[in-house]
Amino acid sequence: VEHGAGDVTRARAAYSKAVELDPKHADALNNLAWLDFEREGATPRVEALARRAVALRPREPQMLDTLAW
């Protein structure tokens, strides 16, 4: 699901399901963190999602960017 297409609710549900099925799905963790950051701001839960993504792929610029925000 491409959240850039505007269906944020559907994208969030898909990323959540992906993380539920595979807790080490770095892209889903990162994208879920970003969507929730846009909705909630920098909460401890959002930071935890972003940190999990970075821990899985520490050299990935998009993961680091999400965590930095």
PDB file of N, CA, C and O in Angstrom:
ATOM      1  N   VAL A   1       0.851  -1.173   0.000  1.00  0.00           N
ATOM      2  CA  VAL A   1       0.000   0.000   0.000  1.00  0.00           C
ATOM      3  C   VAL A   1       0.892   1.230   0.000  1.00  0.00           C
ATOM      4  O   VAL A   1       1.805   1.345   0.819  1.00  0.00           O
ATOM      5  N   GLU A   2       0.632   2.124  -0.899  1.00  0.00           N
ATOM      6  CA  GLU A   2       1.423   3.346  -1.001  1.00  0.00           C
ATOM      7  C   GLU A   2       0.715   4.444  -0.226  1.00  0.00           C
ATOM      8  O   GLU A   2      -0.348   4.911  -0.636  1.00  0.00           O
ATOM      9  N   HIS A   3       1.302   4.863   0.901  1.00  0.00           N
ATOM     10  CA  HIS A   3       0.629   5.894   1.681  1.00  0.00           C
ATOM     11  C   HIS A   3       0.700   7.251   1.005  1.00  0.00           C
ATOM     12  O   HIS A   3      -0.034   8.164   1.383  1.00  0.00           O
ATOM     13  N   GLY A   4       1.554   7.403   0.027  1.00  0.00           N
ATOM     14  CA  GLY A   4       1.608   8.640  -0.731  1.00  0.00           C
ATOM     15  C   GLY A   4       0.374   8.849  -1.590  1.00  0.00           C
ATOM     16  O   GLY A   4       0.115   9.962  -2.047  1.00  0.00           O
ATOM     17  N   ALA A   5      -0.389   7.786  -1.814  1.00  0.00           N
ATOM     18  CA  ALA A   5      -1.602   7.871  -2.626  1.00  0.00           C
ATOM     19  C   ALA A   5      -2.757   8.502  -1.852  1.00  0.00           C
ATOM     20  O   ALA A   5      -3.793   8.813  -2.439  1.00  0.00           O
ATOM     21  N   GLY A   6      -2.593   8.694  -0.551  1.00  0.00           N
ATOM     22  CA  GLY A   6      -3.584   9.414   0.225  1.00  0.00           C
ATOM     23  C   GLY A   6      -4.464   8.576   1.130  1.00  0.00           C
ATOM     24  O   GLY A   6      -5.197   9.144   1.940  1.00  0.00           O
ATOM     25  N   ASP A   7      -4.431   7.265   1.038  1.00  0.00           N
ATOM     26  CA  ASP A   7      -5.256   6.431   1.907  1.00  0.00           C
ATOM     27  C   ASP A   7      -4.443   6.033   3.132  1.00  0.00           C
ATOM     28  O   ASP A   7      -3.994   4.894   3.256  1.00  0.00           O
ATOM     29  N   VAL A   8      -4.268   6.979   4.017  1.00  0.00           N
ATOM     30  CA  VAL A   8      -3.406   6.798   5.181  1.00  0.00           C
ATOM     31  C   VAL A   8      -3.970   5.732   6.121  1.00  0.00           C
ATOM     32  O   VAL A   8      -3.213   4.951   6.697  1.00  0.00           O
ATOM     33  N   THR A   9      -5.273   5.697   6.275  1.00  0.00           N
ATOM     34  CA  THR A   9      -5.884   4.714   7.168  1.00  0.00           C
ATOM     35  C   THR A   9      -5.602   3.294   6.680  1.00  0.00           C
ATOM     36  O   THR A   9      -5.234   2.419   7.465  1.00  0.00           O
ATOM     37  N   ARG A  10      -5.775   3.080   5.399  1.00  0.00           N
ATOM     38  CA  ARG A  10      -5.521   1.758   4.826  1.00  0.00           C
ATOM     39  C   ARG A  10      -4.030   1.419   4.878  1.00  0.00           C
ATOM     40  O   ARG A  10      -3.661   0.283   5.173  1.00  0.00           O
ATOM     41  N   ALA A  11      -3.186   2.390   4.595  1.00  0.00           N
ATOM     42  CA  ALA A  11      -1.743   2.166   4.645  1.00  0.00           C
ATOM     43  C   ALA A  11      -1.311   1.811   6.058  1.00  0.00           C
ATOM     44  O   ALA A  11      -0.526   0.883   6.255  1.00  0.00           O
ATOM     45  N   ARG A  12      -1.815   2.536   7.036  1.00  0.00           N
ATOM     46  CA  ARG A  12      -1.459   2.269   8.430  1.00  0.00           C
ATOM     47  C   ARG A  12      -1.877   0.861   8.839  1.00  0.00           C
ATOM     48  O   ARG A  12      -1.124   0.157   9.511  1.00  0.00           O
ATOM     49  N   ALA A  13      -3.069   0.455   8.437  1.00  0.00           N
ATOM     50  CA  ALA A  13      -3.545  -0.893   8.755  1.00  0.00           C
ATOM     51  C   ALA A  13      -2.654  -1.954   8.112  1.00  0.00           C
ATOM     52  O   ALA A  13      -2.350  -2.973   8.732  1.00  0.00           O
ATOM     53  N   ALA A  14      -2.237  -1.716   6.874  1.00  0.00           N
ATOM     54  CA  ALA A  14      -1.382  -2.675   6.172  1.00  0.00           C
ATOM     55  C   ALA A  14      -0.008  -2.763   6.839  1.00  0.00           C
ATOM     56  O   ALA A  14       0.518  -3.862   7.019  1.00  0.00           O
ATOM     57  N   TYR A  15       0.573  -1.634   7.202  1.00  0.00           N
ATOM     58  CA  TYR A  15       1.877  -1.651   7.863  1.00  0.00           C
ATOM     59  C   TYR A  15       1.780  -2.318   9.234  1.00  0.00           C
ATOM     60  O   TYR A  15       2.671  -3.071   9.626  1.00  0.00           O
ATOM     61  N   SER A  16       0.711  -2.043   9.952  1.00  0.00           N
ATOM     62  CA  SER A  16       0.511  -2.670  11.267  1.00  0.00           C
ATOM     63  C   SER A  16       0.420  -4.183  11.133  1.00  0.00           C
ATOM     64  O   SER A  16       1.017  -4.919  11.919  1.00  0.00           O
ATOM     65  N   LYS A  17      -0.324  -4.644  10.140  1.00  0.00           N
ATOM     66  CA  LYS A  17      -0.471  -6.083   9.908  1.00  0.00           C
ATOM     67  C   LYS A  17       0.876  -6.695   9.517  1.00  0.00           C
ATOM     68  O   LYS A  17       1.219  -7.785   9.976  1.00  0.00           O
ATOM     69  N   ALA A  18       1.633  -6.003   8.678  1.00  0.00           N
ATOM     70  CA  ALA A  18       2.948  -6.501   8.274  1.00  0.00           C
ATOM     71  C   ALA A  18       3.867  -6.659   9.482  1.00  0.00           C
ATOM     72  O   ALA A  18       4.595  -7.646   9.584  1.00  0.00           O
ATOM     73  N   VAL A  19       3.837  -5.691  10.395  1.00  0.00           N
ATOM     74  CA  VAL A  19       4.671  -5.753  11.604  1.00  0.00           C
ATOM     75  C   VAL A  19       4.184  -6.874  12.519  1.00  0.00           C
ATOM     76  O   VAL A  19       4.987  -7.556  13.156  1.00  0.00           O
ATOM     77  N   GLU A  20       2.884  -7.058  12.580  1.00  0.00           N
ATOM     78  CA  GLU A  20       2.323  -8.141  13.390  1.00  0.00           C
ATOM     79  C   GLU A  20       2.808  -9.505  12.859  1.00  0.00           C
ATOM     80  O   GLU A  20       3.184 -10.382  13.637  1.00  0.00           O
ATOM     81  N   LEU A  21       2.795  -9.666  11.542  1.00  0.00           N
ATOM     82  CA  LEU A  21       3.213 -10.924  10.930  1.00  0.00           C
ATOM     83  C   LEU A  21       4.725 -11.107  10.949  1.00  0.00           C
ATOM     84  O   LEU A  21       5.221 -12.227  11.070  1.00  0.00           O
ATOM     85  N   ASP A  22       5.452 -10.005  10.828  1.00  0.00           N
ATOM     86  CA  ASP A  22       6.916 -10.053  10.808  1.00  0.00           C
ATOM     87  C   ASP A  22       7.459  -8.860  11.591  1.00  0.00           C
ATOM     88  O   ASP A  22       7.660  -7.787  11.022  1.00  0.00           O
ATOM     89  N   PRO A  23       7.697  -9.039  12.887  1.00  0.00           N
ATOM     90  CA  PRO A  23       8.177  -7.936  13.727  1.00  0.00           C
ATOM     91  C   PRO A  23       9.512  -7.338  13.285  1.00  0.00           C
ATOM     92  O   PRO A  23       9.923  -6.293  13.790  1.00  0.00           O
ATOM     93  N   LYS A  24      10.187  -7.996  12.349  1.00  0.00           N
ATOM     94  CA  LYS A  24      11.470  -7.491  11.845  1.00  0.00           C
ATOM     95  C   LYS A  24      11.345  -6.925  10.439  1.00  0.00           C
ATOM     96  O   LYS A  24      12.338  -6.855   9.714  1.00  0.00           O
ATOM     97  N   HIS A  25      10.164  -6.528  10.048  1.00  0.00           N
ATOM     98  CA  HIS A  25       9.934  -5.932   8.718  1.00  0.00           C
ATOM     99  C   HIS A  25      10.289  -4.444   8.823  1.00  0.00           C
ATOM    100  O   HIS A  25       9.451  -3.614   9.174  1.00  0.00           O
ATOM    101  N   ALA A  26      11.531  -4.133   8.516  1.00  0.00           N
ATOM    102  CA  ALA A  26      12.068  -2.783   8.729  1.00  0.00           C
ATOM    103  C   ALA A  26      11.293  -1.716   7.966  1.00  0.00           C
ATOM    104  O   ALA A  26      11.023  -0.646   8.513  1.00  0.00           O
ATOM    105  N   ASP A  27      10.931  -1.984   6.716  1.00  0.00           N
ATOM    106  CA  ASP A  27      10.197  -0.977   5.943  1.00  0.00           C
ATOM    107  C   ASP A  27       8.838  -0.681   6.567  1.00  0.00           C
ATOM    108  O   ASP A  27       8.432   0.477   6.659  1.00  0.00           O
ATOM    109  N   ALA A  28       8.139  -1.722   6.992  1.00  0.00           N
ATOM    110  CA  ALA A  28       6.829  -1.519   7.619  1.00  0.00           C
ATOM    111  C   ALA A  28       6.969  -0.752   8.936  1.00  0.00           C
ATOM    112  O   ALA A  28       6.176   0.146   9.220  1.00  0.00           O
ATOM    113  N   LEU A  29       7.968  -1.104   9.731  1.00  0.00           N
ATOM    114  CA  LEU A  29       8.205  -0.381  10.987  1.00  0.00           C
ATOM    115  C   LEU A  29       8.468   1.092  10.722  1.00  0.00           C
ATOM    116  O   LEU A  29       7.902   1.966  11.378  1.00  0.00           O
ATOM    117  N   ASN A  30       9.331   1.353   9.756  1.00  0.00           N
ATOM    118  CA  ASN A  30       9.690   2.728   9.424  1.00  0.00           C
ATOM    119  C   ASN A  30       8.481   3.515   8.923  1.00  0.00           C
ATOM    120  O   ASN A  30       8.235   4.637   9.366  1.00  0.00           O
ATOM    121  N   ASN A  31       7.736   2.925   8.006  1.00  0.00           N
ATOM    122  CA  ASN A  31       6.587   3.631   7.441  1.00  0.00           C
ATOM    123  C   ASN A  31       5.485   3.842   8.479  1.00  0.00           C
ATOM    124  O   ASN A  31       4.829   4.884   8.493  1.00  0.00           O
ATOM    125  N   LEU A  32       5.289   2.865   9.333  1.00  0.00           N
ATOM    126  CA  LEU A  32       4.313   3.017  10.411  1.00  0.00           C
ATOM    127  C   LEU A  32       4.750   4.129  11.363  1.00  0.00           C
ATOM    128  O   LEU A  32       3.930   4.939  11.796  1.00  0.00           O
ATOM    129  N   ALA A  33       6.035   4.165  11.685  1.00  0.00           N
ATOM    130  CA  ALA A  33       6.549   5.235  12.549  1.00  0.00           C
ATOM    131  C   ALA A  33       6.306   6.602  11.910  1.00  0.00           C
ATOM    132  O   ALA A  33       5.897   7.544  12.590  1.00  0.00           O
ATOM    133  N   TRP A  34       6.557   6.710  10.611  1.00  0.00           N
ATOM    134  CA  TRP A  34       6.387   7.998   9.936  1.00  0.00           C
ATOM    135  C   TRP A  34       4.919   8.430   9.917  1.00  0.00           C
ATOM    136  O   TRP A  34       4.600   9.583  10.208  1.00  0.00           O
ATOM    137  N   LEU A  35       4.031   7.492   9.570  1.00  0.00           N
ATOM    138  CA  LEU A  35       2.598   7.832   9.537  1.00  0.00           C
ATOM    139  C   LEU A  35       2.111   8.258  10.915  1.00  0.00           C
ATOM    140  O   LEU A  35       1.371   9.233  11.050  1.00  0.00           O
ATOM    141  N   ASP A  36       2.533   7.520  11.936  1.00  0.00           N
ATOM    142  CA  ASP A  36       2.100   7.862  13.292  1.00  0.00           C
ATOM    143  C   ASP A  36       2.736   9.158  13.774  1.00  0.00           C
ATOM    144  O   ASP A  36       2.117   9.912  14.525  1.00  0.00           O
ATOM    145  N   PHE A  37       3.970   9.423  13.347  1.00  0.00           N
ATOM    146  CA  PHE A  37       4.600  10.705  13.679  1.00  0.00           C
ATOM    147  C   PHE A  37       3.787  11.857  13.093  1.00  0.00           C
ATOM    148  O   PHE A  37       3.544  12.861  13.763  1.00  0.00           O
ATOM    149  N   GLU A  38       3.372  11.703  11.843  1.00  0.00           N
ATOM    150  CA  GLU A  38       2.570  12.757  11.205  1.00  0.00           C
ATOM    151  C   GLU A  38       1.244  12.967  11.923  1.00  0.00           C
ATOM    152  O   GLU A  38       0.731  14.085  11.967  1.00  0.00           O
ATOM    153  N   ARG A  39       0.690  11.903  12.481  1.00  0.00           N
ATOM    154  CA  ARG A  39      -0.605  11.982  13.163  1.00  0.00           C
ATOM    155  C   ARG A  39      -0.471  12.400  14.620  1.00  0.00           C
ATOM    156  O   ARG A  39      -1.266  13.203  15.108  1.00  0.00           O
ATOM    157  N   GLU A  40       0.542  11.855  15.331  1.00  0.00           N
ATOM    158  CA  GLU A  40       0.640  12.022  16.778  1.00  0.00           C
ATOM    159  C   GLU A  40       1.792  12.907  17.236  1.00  0.00           C
ATOM    160  O   GLU A  40       1.802  13.392  18.368  1.00  0.00           O
ATOM    161  N   GLY A  41       2.756  13.113  16.355  1.00  0.00           N
ATOM    162  CA  GLY A  41       3.968  13.801  16.771  1.00  0.00           C
ATOM    163  C   GLY A  41       4.955  12.807  17.355  1.00  0.00           C
ATOM    164  O   GLY A  41       4.778  11.595  17.226  1.00  0.00           O
ATOM    165  N   ALA A  42       5.970  13.309  17.981  1.00  0.00           N
ATOM    166  CA  ALA A  42       7.059  12.473  18.498  1.00  0.00           C
ATOM    167  C   ALA A  42       6.684  11.885  19.851  1.00  0.00           C
ATOM    168  O   ALA A  42       7.002  12.455  20.894  1.00  0.00           O
ATOM    169  N   THR A  43       6.014  10.753  19.828  1.00  0.00           N
ATOM    170  CA  THR A  43       5.637  10.056  21.060  1.00  0.00           C
ATOM    171  C   THR A  43       6.651   8.950  21.341  1.00  0.00           C
ATOM    172  O   THR A  43       7.398   8.558  20.444  1.00  0.00           O
ATOM    173  N   PRO A  44       6.688   8.448  22.561  1.00  0.00           N
ATOM    174  CA  PRO A  44       7.601   7.336  22.859  1.00  0.00           C
ATOM    175  C   PRO A  44       7.335   6.106  21.978  1.00  0.00           C
ATOM    176  O   PRO A  44       8.279   5.412  21.601  1.00  0.00           O
ATOM    177  N   ARG A  45       6.083   5.829  21.648  1.00  0.00           N
ATOM    178  CA  ARG A  45       5.750   4.687  20.812  1.00  0.00           C
ATOM    179  C   ARG A  45       6.271   4.866  19.390  1.00  0.00           C
ATOM    180  O   ARG A  45       6.798   3.930  18.791  1.00  0.00           O
ATOM    181  N   VAL A  46       6.120   6.069  18.860  1.00  0.00           N
ATOM    182  CA  VAL A  46       6.625   6.365  17.518  1.00  0.00           C
ATOM    183  C   VAL A  46       8.148   6.234  17.494  1.00  0.00           C
ATOM    184  O   VAL A  46       8.715   5.663  16.562  1.00  0.00           O
ATOM    185  N   GLU A  47       8.796   6.761  18.512  1.00  0.00           N
ATOM    186  CA  GLU A  47      10.256   6.652  18.587  1.00  0.00           C
ATOM    187  C   GLU A  47      10.689   5.191  18.672  1.00  0.00           C
ATOM    188  O   GLU A  47      11.677   4.804  18.049  1.00  0.00           O
ATOM    189  N   ALA A  48       9.966   4.384  19.430  1.00  0.00           N
ATOM    190  CA  ALA A  48      10.307   2.973  19.561  1.00  0.00           C
ATOM    191  C   ALA A  48      10.201   2.258  18.212  1.00  0.00           C
ATOM    192  O   ALA A  48      11.053   1.434  17.880  1.00  0.00           O
ATOM    193  N   LEU A  49       9.167   2.566  17.441  1.00  0.00           N
ATOM    194  CA  LEU A  49       9.028   1.970  16.106  1.00  0.00           C
ATOM    195  C   LEU A  49      10.209   2.355  15.222  1.00  0.00           C
ATOM    196  O   LEU A  49      10.798   1.507  14.551  1.00  0.00           O
ATOM    197  N   ALA A  50      10.546   3.632  15.229  1.00  0.00           N
ATOM    198  CA  ALA A  50      11.661   4.109  14.411  1.00  0.00           C
ATOM    199  C   ALA A  50      12.982   3.491  14.851  1.00  0.00           C
ATOM    200  O   ALA A  50      13.808   3.132  14.012  1.00  0.00           O
ATOM    201  N   ARG A  51      13.184   3.365  16.133  1.00  0.00           N
ATOM    202  CA  ARG A  51      14.420   2.754  16.643  1.00  0.00           C
ATOM    203  C   ARG A  51      14.516   1.281  16.250  1.00  0.00           C
ATOM    204  O   ARG A  51      15.602   0.792  15.939  1.00  0.00           O
ATOM    205  N   ARG A  52      13.391   0.575  16.261  1.00  0.00           N
ATOM    206  CA  ARG A  52      13.400  -0.827  15.827  1.00  0.00           C
ATOM    207  C   ARG A  52      13.802  -0.926  14.355  1.00  0.00           C
ATOM    208  O   ARG A  52      14.572  -1.809  13.978  1.00  0.00           O
ATOM    209  N   ALA A  53      13.283  -0.026  13.532  1.00  0.00           N
ATOM    210  CA  ALA A  53      13.631  -0.036  12.105  1.00  0.00           C
ATOM    211  C   ALA A  53      15.121   0.230  11.915  1.00  0.00           C
ATOM    212  O   ALA A  53      15.777  -0.452  11.128  1.00  0.00           O
ATOM    213  N   VAL A  54      15.654   1.211  12.626  1.00  0.00           N
ATOM    214  CA  VAL A  54      17.080   1.549  12.517  1.00  0.00           C
ATOM    215  C   VAL A  54      17.946   0.398  13.025  1.00  0.00           C
ATOM    216  O   VAL A  54      19.003   0.120  12.459  1.00  0.00           O
ATOM    217  N   ALA A  55      17.508  -0.265  14.078  1.00  0.00           N
ATOM    218  CA  ALA A  55      18.282  -1.389  14.604  1.00  0.00           C
ATOM    219  C   ALA A  55      18.407  -2.508  13.567  1.00  0.00           C
ATOM    220  O   ALA A  55      19.424  -3.199  13.505  1.00  0.00           O
ATOM    221  N   LEU A  56      17.368  -2.675  12.760  1.00  0.00           N
ATOM    222  CA  LEU A  56      17.385  -3.706  11.724  1.00  0.00           C
ATOM    223  C   LEU A  56      18.200  -3.303  10.499  1.00  0.00           C
ATOM    224  O   LEU A  56      18.838  -4.144   9.865  1.00  0.00           O
ATOM    225  N   ARG A  57      18.175  -2.014  10.173  1.00  0.00           N
ATOM    226  CA  ARG A  57      18.907  -1.527   8.984  1.00  0.00           C
ATOM    227  C   ARG A  57      19.578  -0.199   9.329  1.00  0.00           C
ATOM    228  O   ARG A  57      19.124   0.863   8.904  1.00  0.00           O
ATOM    229  N   PRO A  58      20.658  -0.267  10.099  1.00  0.00           N
ATOM    230  CA  PRO A  58      21.283   0.949  10.641  1.00  0.00           C
ATOM    231  C   PRO A  58      21.921   1.887   9.623  1.00  0.00           C
ATOM    232  O   PRO A  58      22.199   3.040   9.954  1.00  0.00           O
ATOM    233  N   ARG A  59      22.156   1.441   8.427  1.00  0.00           N
ATOM    234  CA  ARG A  59      22.791   2.306   7.427  1.00  0.00           C
ATOM    235  C   ARG A  59      21.803   2.800   6.364  1.00  0.00           C
ATOM    236  O   ARG A  59      22.201   3.419   5.377  1.00  0.00           O
ATOM    237  N   GLU A  60      20.550   2.528   6.569  1.00  0.00           N
ATOM    238  CA  GLU A  60      19.522   2.914   5.596  1.00  0.00           C
ATOM    239  C   GLU A  60      19.101   4.368   5.842  1.00  0.00           C
ATOM    240  O   GLU A  60      18.540   4.677   6.894  1.00  0.00           O
ATOM    241  N   PRO A  61      19.367   5.255   4.887  1.00  0.00           N
ATOM    242  CA  PRO A  61      19.071   6.675   5.082  1.00  0.00           C
ATOM    243  C   PRO A  61      17.614   6.966   5.460  1.00  0.00           C
ATOM    244  O   PRO A  61      17.366   7.818   6.312  1.00  0.00           O
ATOM    245  N   GLN A  62      16.663   6.289   4.856  1.00  0.00           N
ATOM    246  CA  GLN A  62      15.263   6.602   5.170  1.00  0.00           C
ATOM    247  C   GLN A  62      14.917   6.223   6.603  1.00  0.00           C
ATOM    248  O   GLN A  62      14.097   6.887   7.237  1.00  0.00           O
ATOM    249  N   MET A  63      15.525   5.175   7.114  1.00  0.00           N
ATOM    250  CA  MET A  63      15.279   4.776   8.508  1.00  0.00           C
ATOM    251  C   MET A  63      15.864   5.826   9.455  1.00  0.00           C
ATOM    252  O   MET A  63      15.227   6.226  10.430  1.00  0.00           O
ATOM    253  N   LEU A  64      17.075   6.260   9.151  1.00  0.00           N
ATOM    254  CA  LEU A  64      17.734   7.272   9.979  1.00  0.00           C
ATOM    255  C   LEU A  64      16.976   8.599   9.921  1.00  0.00           C
ATOM    256  O   LEU A  64      16.872   9.304  10.925  1.00  0.00           O
ATOM    257  N   ASP A  65      16.457   8.929   8.760  1.00  0.00           N
ATOM    258  CA  ASP A  65      15.698  10.167   8.595  1.00  0.00           C
ATOM    259  C   ASP A  65      14.442  10.159   9.449  1.00  0.00           C
ATOM    260  O   ASP A  65      14.133  11.146  10.117  1.00  0.00           O
ATOM    261  N   THR A  66      13.720   9.048   9.430  1.00  0.00           N
ATOM    262  CA  THR A  66      12.504   8.951  10.253  1.00  0.00           C
ATOM    263  C   THR A  66      12.846   9.112  11.723  1.00  0.00           C
ATOM    264  O   THR A  66      12.176   9.854  12.441  1.00  0.00           O
ATOM    265  N   LEU A  67      13.879   8.424  12.172  1.00  0.00           N
ATOM    266  CA  LEU A  67      14.272   8.532  13.583  1.00  0.00           C
ATOM    267  C   LEU A  67      14.700   9.957  13.920  1.00  0.00           C
ATOM    268  O   LEU A  67      14.395  10.453  15.005  1.00  0.00           O
ATOM    269  N   ALA A  68      15.386  10.603  13.025  1.00  0.00           N
ATOM    270  CA  ALA A  68      15.847  11.982  13.288  1.00  0.00           C
ATOM    271  C   ALA A  68      14.682  12.950  13.491  1.00  0.00           C
ATOM    272  O   ALA A  68      14.764  13.864  14.312  1.00  0.00           O
ATOM    273  N   TRP A  69      13.604  12.748  12.744  1.00  0.00           N
ATOM    274  CA  TRP A  69      12.449  13.624  12.915  1.00  0.00           C
ATOM    275  C   TRP A  69      11.832  13.405  14.267  1.00  0.00           C
ATOM    276  O   TRP A  69      10.841  14.052  14.606  1.00  0.00           O
TER     277      TRP A  69
END
